[in-house]
Amino acid sequence: MTPASPLASPTADVPCSEATPPAVETAQERREPESTTPETLSAEKLHEHLQRCHRLGARARLRLIAALRALHKSGLYAFLGCSSILQYAAKHFGNSEALTYEMLRVAEVIDTLPKCRLS
């Protein structure tokens, strides 16, 4: 049995441009600078490195919330020894209930935007 979503209809306005990571990086973008020690990088190279890290983090967060939503909708957290998605997220990621609800809410909002679907 699939648990009912604890979330009300999404009301937050999440622009697609902020929620969607850029398209696949080119090989050149993935290439790390010769030295990634911050003290040895120029301002421009350090800025490029920070932007790359930020893009990777955004992609990882989107994948995390998509997987969390799938686990929630399927109820499979019960097979992992948890009584709720809240318990699962707290146990495995240290999430507060508020953070877990927010992640699920964001996943629902993103899924309503045609160019930002997570599934």
ABEGO torsion letter per residue (X at the ends): XBBBBABBBBABBBBAAAABBBBBBBAAAABBBABABAAABBAAAAAAAAAAAAAAAAAAAAAAAAAAAAAAAAGAAAAAGBABAAAAAAAAAGBBAAAAAAAAAAAAAAAABAAABAX
